[in-house]
Amino acid sequence: MARAGGEPVAVVTGGDRGIGFEICRQLAARGAGVVLTARERAAGEAAANKLAGGTHAVTFHPLDVTDGASIETLRDFLKDTYGRLDVLINNAGIIAKGEAPALKVDLATVRQTLETNALGPQHLTQALVPLLKRGTSPRIVNMSSGMGALTDNHGGYAAYRMSKTLLNAVTAILAAELAGAVAVNSVCPGWVKTDMGGRNATREVAEGADTAVWLALDAPATLTGKFVRDRKVIPW
Protein backbone atom coordinates (compact mmCIF):
# COMPACT_ATOMS: atom_id res chain seq x y z
CA MET A 1 0.00 0.00 0.00
CA ALA A 2 1.34 3.40 -0.96
CA ARG A 3 2.48 5.60 1.88
CA ALA A 4 3.25 9.26 1.44
CA GLY A 5 4.13 10.90 4.70
CA GLY A 6 4.07 7.42 6.26
CA GLU A 7 0.44 6.49 5.70
CA PRO A 8 -2.07 5.47 3.03
CA VAL A 9 -4.99 7.84 2.50
CA ALA A 10 -8.46 6.32 2.73
CA VAL A 11 -11.89 7.87 2.18
CA VAL A 12 -14.89 6.24 3.86
CA THR A 13 -18.38 7.42 2.99
CA GLY A 14 -21.07 7.25 5.66
CA GLY A 15 -18.36 6.96 8.29
CA ASP A 16 -20.20 8.57 11.18
CA ARG A 17 -21.87 5.42 12.51
CA GLY A 18 -22.31 1.66 12.20
CA ILE A 19 -20.06 -0.31 9.87
CA GLY A 20 -18.64 2.85 8.34
CA PHE A 21 -17.46 4.14 11.70
CA GLU A 22 -15.89 0.79 12.53
CA ILE A 23 -14.13 0.69 9.17
CA CYS A 24 -12.67 4.12 9.93
CA ARG A 25 -11.55 2.92 13.35
CA GLN A 26 -9.88 -0.20 12.00
CA LEU A 27 -8.18 1.63 9.14
CA ALA A 28 -6.85 4.33 11.44
CA ALA A 29 -5.63 1.73 13.92
CA ARG A 30 -3.67 0.17 11.07
CA GLY A 31 -1.96 3.48 10.33
CA ALA A 32 -4.09 4.85 7.52
CA GLY A 33 -4.88 8.52 7.25
CA VAL A 34 -8.68 8.37 7.20
CA VAL A 35 -11.02 10.94 5.69
CA LEU A 36 -14.35 10.21 7.37
CA THR A 37 -17.28 11.60 5.39
CA ALA A 38 -20.93 12.02 6.26
CA ARG A 39 -23.90 14.13 5.17
CA GLU A 40 -24.53 15.64 8.61
CA ARG A 41 -21.65 17.84 9.71
CA ALA A 42 -22.34 17.60 13.45
CA ALA A 43 -22.50 13.81 13.42
CA GLY A 44 -19.46 13.51 11.19
CA GLU A 45 -17.35 15.87 13.26
CA ALA A 46 -18.36 14.08 16.47
CA ALA A 47 -17.39 10.71 14.98
CA ALA A 48 -14.05 11.97 13.70
CA ASN A 49 -13.26 13.65 17.01
CA LYS A 50 -14.07 10.45 18.87
CA LEU A 51 -11.61 8.49 16.75
CA ALA A 52 -8.98 11.22 16.65
CA GLY A 53 -9.02 11.40 20.43
CA GLY A 54 -6.42 8.64 20.50
CA THR A 55 -3.47 8.24 18.16
CA HIS A 56 -5.62 7.88 15.06
CA ALA A 57 -5.25 10.16 12.04
CA VAL A 58 -8.88 10.92 11.19
CA THR A 59 -10.20 13.97 9.36
CA PHE A 60 -13.84 14.81 8.74
CA HIS A 61 -15.12 16.14 5.44
CA PRO A 62 -18.82 16.64 4.61
CA LEU A 63 -20.16 14.63 1.69
CA ASP A 64 -23.56 13.98 0.19
CA VAL A 65 -23.01 11.21 -2.37
CA THR A 66 -26.13 12.26 -4.27
CA ASP A 67 -24.86 15.83 -4.78
CA GLY A 68 -22.41 16.47 -7.59
CA ALA A 69 -21.13 19.73 -6.09
CA SER A 70 -20.44 17.98 -2.78
CA ILE A 71 -18.46 15.27 -4.58
CA GLU A 72 -16.41 17.87 -6.45
CA THR A 73 -15.64 19.70 -3.20
CA LEU A 74 -14.34 16.48 -1.65
CA ARG A 75 -12.25 15.76 -4.75
CA ASP A 76 -10.66 19.21 -4.60
CA PHE A 77 -9.94 18.82 -0.88
CA LEU A 78 -8.19 15.49 -1.45
CA LYS A 79 -6.21 16.86 -4.37
CA ASP A 80 -5.06 19.94 -2.47
CA THR A 81 -4.36 18.13 0.82
CA TYR A 82 -2.88 14.80 -0.26
CA GLY A 83 -2.43 14.89 -4.02
CA ARG A 84 -3.61 11.30 -4.28
CA LEU A 85 -5.94 8.66 -2.84
CA ASP A 86 -5.13 5.05 -1.94
CA VAL A 87 -8.48 3.67 -0.78
CA LEU A 88 -12.11 4.57 -1.50
CA ILE A 89 -14.72 2.73 0.53
CA ASN A 90 -18.25 3.40 -0.72
CA ASN A 91 -20.11 2.56 2.47
CA ALA A 92 -22.91 5.16 2.59
CA GLY A 93 -26.28 3.53 2.06
CA ILE A 94 -29.95 3.72 3.01
CA ILE A 95 -33.06 1.64 3.46
CA ALA A 96 -35.74 4.22 2.66
CA LYS A 97 -38.84 4.70 4.83
CA GLY A 98 -41.01 3.85 1.84
CA GLU A 99 -39.37 0.44 1.33
CA ALA A 100 -41.83 -2.27 0.23
CA PRO A 101 -42.22 -5.35 -2.00
CA ALA A 102 -41.67 -4.81 -5.72
CA LEU A 103 -45.36 -4.78 -6.60
CA LYS A 104 -46.10 -2.06 -4.05
CA VAL A 105 -43.01 0.11 -3.67
CA ASP A 106 -43.31 3.69 -4.89
CA LEU A 107 -40.92 4.50 -7.72
CA ALA A 108 -39.79 7.62 -5.90
CA THR A 109 -38.49 5.34 -3.15
CA VAL A 110 -36.67 3.23 -5.72
CA ARG A 111 -35.07 6.29 -7.30
CA GLN A 112 -34.00 7.69 -3.93
CA THR A 113 -32.42 4.38 -2.95
CA LEU A 114 -30.64 3.93 -6.26
CA GLU A 115 -29.24 7.46 -6.10
CA THR A 116 -27.62 6.85 -2.72
CA ASN A 117 -26.68 3.18 -2.83
CA ALA A 118 -25.50 2.75 -6.43
CA LEU A 119 -25.32 5.95 -8.45
CA GLY A 120 -23.56 7.81 -5.64
CA PRO A 121 -20.65 5.33 -5.59
CA GLN A 122 -20.54 5.42 -9.38
CA HIS A 123 -20.31 9.23 -9.48
CA LEU A 124 -17.80 9.39 -6.63
CA THR A 125 -15.60 6.84 -8.36
CA GLN A 126 -15.68 8.83 -11.60
CA ALA A 127 -14.50 11.91 -9.71
CA LEU A 128 -11.78 10.22 -7.65
CA VAL A 129 -10.22 7.74 -10.08
CA PRO A 130 -7.58 10.27 -11.25
CA LEU A 131 -6.41 10.61 -7.64
CA LEU A 132 -6.54 6.86 -7.09
CA LYS A 133 -4.33 6.31 -10.11
CA ARG A 134 -1.65 8.39 -8.38
CA GLY A 135 -1.45 5.90 -5.53
CA THR A 136 0.33 2.56 -5.39
CA SER A 137 -1.95 -0.48 -5.36
CA PRO A 138 -5.14 1.63 -5.05
CA ARG A 139 -8.42 -0.05 -4.08
CA ILE A 140 -12.14 0.67 -4.31
CA VAL A 141 -14.40 -1.25 -1.92
CA ASN A 142 -18.18 -1.09 -2.44
CA MET A 143 -20.29 -2.08 0.55
CA SER A 144 -23.01 -4.24 -0.92
CA SER A 145 -25.25 -6.94 0.56
CA GLY A 146 -26.16 -10.56 0.04
CA MET A 147 -29.63 -9.19 -0.69
CA GLY A 148 -28.18 -7.82 -3.92
CA ALA A 149 -26.94 -11.17 -5.21
CA LEU A 150 -29.01 -12.63 -8.06
CA THR A 151 -28.75 -15.98 -6.28
CA ASP A 152 -30.47 -14.49 -3.20
CA ASN A 153 -32.93 -12.00 -4.71
CA HIS A 154 -36.10 -12.97 -2.88
CA GLY A 155 -39.15 -10.76 -2.28
CA GLY A 156 -39.36 -7.73 -0.01
CA TYR A 157 -37.12 -4.69 0.37
CA ALA A 158 -37.32 -4.29 -3.39
CA ALA A 159 -35.63 -0.89 -3.70
CA TYR A 160 -32.74 -1.90 -1.45
CA ARG A 161 -32.25 -5.21 -3.29
CA MET A 162 -32.29 -3.46 -6.67
CA SER A 163 -29.76 -0.88 -5.49
CA LYS A 164 -27.31 -3.47 -4.22
CA THR A 165 -27.68 -5.60 -7.35
CA LEU A 166 -26.89 -2.49 -9.39
CA LEU A 167 -23.93 -1.70 -7.12
CA ASN A 168 -22.56 -5.17 -7.82
CA ALA A 169 -22.92 -4.51 -11.54
CA VAL A 170 -21.16 -1.17 -11.16
CA THR A 171 -18.36 -3.00 -9.33
CA ALA A 172 -17.88 -5.56 -12.10
CA ILE A 173 -17.92 -2.94 -14.85
CA LEU A 174 -15.50 -0.61 -13.08
CA ALA A 175 -13.16 -3.51 -12.31
CA ALA A 176 -13.04 -4.38 -15.99
CA GLU A 177 -12.45 -0.79 -17.06
CA LEU A 178 -9.79 -0.20 -14.38
CA ALA A 179 -8.03 -3.56 -14.76
CA GLY A 180 -4.33 -3.22 -14.01
CA ALA A 181 -4.81 0.22 -12.45
CA VAL A 182 -7.28 0.01 -9.53
CA ALA A 183 -8.70 -3.05 -7.78
CA VAL A 184 -12.49 -2.83 -7.38
CA ASN A 185 -14.55 -5.25 -5.27
CA SER A 186 -17.92 -5.53 -3.55
CA VAL A 187 -18.39 -6.69 0.03
CA CYS A 188 -21.23 -8.45 1.77
CA PRO A 189 -20.70 -7.67 5.47
CA GLY A 190 -23.39 -10.09 6.62
CA TRP A 191 -26.28 -9.25 8.94
CA VAL A 192 -24.70 -6.77 11.34
CA LYS A 193 -25.94 -5.21 14.58
CA THR A 194 -26.31 -1.59 13.45
CA ASP A 195 -29.18 0.88 13.27
CA MET A 196 -29.94 -0.56 9.84
CA GLY A 197 -29.40 -4.23 10.70
CA GLY A 198 -31.25 -4.13 14.02
CA ARG A 199 -30.55 -5.72 17.39
CA ASN A 200 -31.42 -9.24 16.21
CA ALA A 201 -28.60 -9.31 13.68
CA THR A 202 -26.10 -12.14 14.02
CA ARG A 203 -22.83 -10.25 13.61
CA GLU A 204 -20.97 -7.66 15.62
CA VAL A 205 -19.91 -4.47 13.88
CA ALA A 206 -16.23 -5.43 13.95
CA GLU A 207 -17.03 -8.58 11.96
CA GLY A 208 -19.00 -6.57 9.43
CA ALA A 209 -16.07 -4.21 8.85
CA ASP A 210 -13.33 -6.83 8.69
CA THR A 211 -13.49 -7.84 5.02
CA ALA A 212 -13.71 -4.25 3.79
CA VAL A 213 -10.56 -3.36 5.72
CA TRP A 214 -8.84 -6.50 4.45
CA LEU A 215 -9.66 -5.56 0.86
CA ALA A 216 -8.46 -2.02 1.49
CA LEU A 217 -5.09 -2.90 2.99
CA ASP A 218 -4.18 -6.57 2.72
CA ALA A 219 -5.86 -8.39 -0.16
CA PRO A 220 -3.80 -9.14 -3.28
CA ALA A 221 -3.97 -6.31 -5.80
CA THR A 222 -4.88 -8.95 -8.38
CA LEU A 223 -8.16 -9.64 -6.55
CA THR A 224 -10.62 -7.46 -8.44
CA GLY A 225 -14.12 -7.60 -9.87
CA LYS A 226 -15.33 -9.95 -7.12
CA PHE A 227 -18.08 -10.17 -4.52
CA VAL A 228 -16.51 -11.02 -1.15
CA ARG A 229 -17.75 -12.12 2.28
CA ASP A 230 -15.49 -13.19 5.14
CA ARG A 231 -12.47 -12.67 2.86
CA LYS A 232 -13.78 -15.26 0.40
CA VAL A 233 -15.32 -14.80 -3.06
CA ILE A 234 -19.06 -15.56 -3.17
CA PRO A 235 -21.59 -15.75 -6.04
CA TRP A 236 -23.02 -12.55 -7.50
C-alpha positions, 0 to 999 in steps of 0.5 A: 500500500502506498504511503506518502508521509508514512500512511495510506490515504483512505476515504470512507463514505457514511463513516459517522456510525455503524459499519462505516465508523468501525471501518474508519476505526480499524483503518486508522488503527492500522496506520491509515490517514482516514477521511471520514465523510458524512452528510450531517456535519455535526454527526461527522465531526463528532465521529471523527473527534471520537476516533482522533481522540487517540493516536488515530489520524482521522479527518472529517469532510462533509459529503452527500453522495447524491450531490455532484457539487459535494463530490467535487468539493471532496475531490478538490480537498483530497487533491489539495491536501494529499495529491492522491488517494489510496483507498475509496470505501463506498459505504454510505447507504440507506433503506428508505422509509417507503421500502416495500415489495416490488409490486407495491413500492413507490418508484420515488423510493426506488429512485431515492435508494438507487441514487444513494446506494448505487449511483452515488458510488458510481459518481464518486468513483468517476470523480476520484479515479484520477487521484486513485491512479496516483497511488500505489496499489489503489483499491475501491471497496463497495459495501453491498449486501447478500440481498443484492446477489441474483442468487439471493434475490427474494421478495421484499425490500425491493428498492434496497435489493435493486440498489445493491444488485446495481452496485454489484454490476457497477463493481464488475464494470468498473473492475473491468475498465480499471483492470491493471490500475485500480482493484475494485470489489464488492463486500457483503458484510453479513447481517450486522448489529447496526441501526440498519441491521437491528438488534437481532442481527447475528454479527458484531460491527467489527465482523462486518467491517473486517473484510472491507478493511482487508480488501483495502489494505491486505488483499492481493492487488490482483483480486478485483471484480469480485463479490466477497464475504469473510475474505472469500469470493461468493456468487453474485 
